[in-house]
Amino acid sequence: MKKILIIEDDQIVANVYRNKLAVEGYRVETASDGETGLKIMRTFKPDVIILDLMLPGISGLDVIKQVRSEGEFSKTPIIVFSNTYLTNMIQEAWKAGATKCISKSNCAPKEVVEVVRHTIGDSGSIPKSSQTATTGSHAPAKPGALNTETDSAFQADLRGTFIDSLPATLSTLRGSLQSLIKADNEMTRLKEIYELYRRIHALNGNAGIAGLVQIAHMAAALEALLKEIYEKPKNINASTLRTVAAGVDFLGFLFERGTLPETQEAPAASILVVDDEAISRRAIIYALEKAQLHSINVEAPETALNLLTESHFDLVFLDVDMPGMTGFELCTKLRGLPLHKKTPVVFVTSLSDFDNRTSSTMAGGNDFIAKPFLFIELTVKALIHVLRGKLQPVK
């Protein structure tokens, strides 16, 4: 019987994977933090380690380095749960010695089982069992293939349990956000950011195992933003805090609209980026690519107006200070086009004073982000507008 060690601080997630792997014929131990995980590893001697990178205390990266430094475990496969928005951390995990990195947002338990099998060269020789509905007895499943019917029922049960918990989850998130907003000093603010980050991290994992893709991806992006501002407090400002608040608010919307089976596919979206500065355009495109959002970028507002006249876009990013036509003027014109009366428009500009914010609203803008911006902040804003548009189409 192959042995698996799961190091995961979210007890619900750990239990789901432990139970699923145990049913598939593996012997499983769990640990809720890195230090405990290393201690268990030395006595349990696992064939595979499944590790969440985002752990309290000793980080997942440090756990990988420690495992690789101990001769007995230097070759033990390590499967890492990662957040796809934290690309730097994923790269560090590879460098430290991770064997496989999988996204926590969109990797169902059955897929984890397959990754484990592939990693240790187990083609299915380990007996699996499925419980019969009539007698409650256990009969061997066909080797080498997951029981599809049993797995579907398992996934449906996970989803139902998760959906039932969403009202309480939303109440907790809103309470945590209010505590953050009311924080009156930096130390308290950082503490509240960390608390909210841990809650969003747990939501990401739980939504992922329940197969609720939209909620998981939104939570993953917001988790990455919170991690960024927690680790770099200089980035805590009115803009980033507004984006965090908008992200929590939108999760409430997703809890109502994003739990149906037909809403689980990642939506295709067409986004227009208009900015006369090449570096700024590239930064916006990069931020959108992190969320796998396709964009067309132009530098001249006149060219953008022609595109808007001919084609539909799901979201438009506009610079304000451009030659020939300002972003405010372009926004006013696009609001007169049948295809774009309600298209979300986000202004991205270094002109961030109150008058410009007022002008952006009067011109028909929906949102505002000041340069220089965090890539992940813009990613969060883009996801909010795109997903809202797909789940609540304008009539």
Number of C-alpha atoms within 10 A of each C-alpha: 10 13 17 23 24 25 30 26 20 20 13 14 19 21 15 16 22 21 14 19 21 17 15 20 17 19 17 21 20 22 21 17 23 27 17 13 21 18 11 17 23 13 8 15 15 21 20 24 27 23 27 28 24 21 19 14 10 14 15 24 24 16 22 24 16 15 21 18 11 11 9 11 18 14 14 19 19 25 21 25 24 24 26 21 21 18 13 9 17 21 12 12 23 15 13 17 18 22 17 17 22 18 17 24 28 21 18 18 23 21 13 20 17 16 18 22 17 12 17 13 9 14 13 17 12 16 16 22 20 18 14 11 8 6 7 9 10 12 12 10 16 13 14 15 12 19 16 10 9 14 15 12 11 16 16 14 13 17 20 12 11 19 17 10 11 16 13 9 18 17 12 14 22 16 13 19 21 13 18 21 15 11 16 10 8 11 10 14 19 19 15 21 25 20 18 26 22 20 18 24 24 21 24 26 26 23 27 26 26 26 23 27 23 26 25 27 25 25 28 29 27 31 28 22 26 27 19 17 20 19 12 10 12 8 15 18 10 9 17 21 20 13 21 22 18 16 23 21 16 19 23 20 17 20 18 13 15 20 21 10 10 7 17 15 10 14 15 12 16 16 20 22 23 29 26 19 13 11 10 19 21 14 16 22 22 18 21 22 13 16 19 15 20 13 20 15 19 17 17 16 23 15 12 22 17 11 15 19 16 11 11 15 18 22 23 26 27 27 27 23 16 18 12 10 13 15 25 22 15 21 26 17 17 22 17 12 14 11 16 21 15 20 21 19 25 24 26 26 21 15 16 15 9 9 9 17 17 11 12 23 16 13 19 22 25 16 17 21 24 17 12 11 18 19 16 24 25 26 25 26 21 23 23 20 20 21 22 17 18 15 14 11 9 10 4
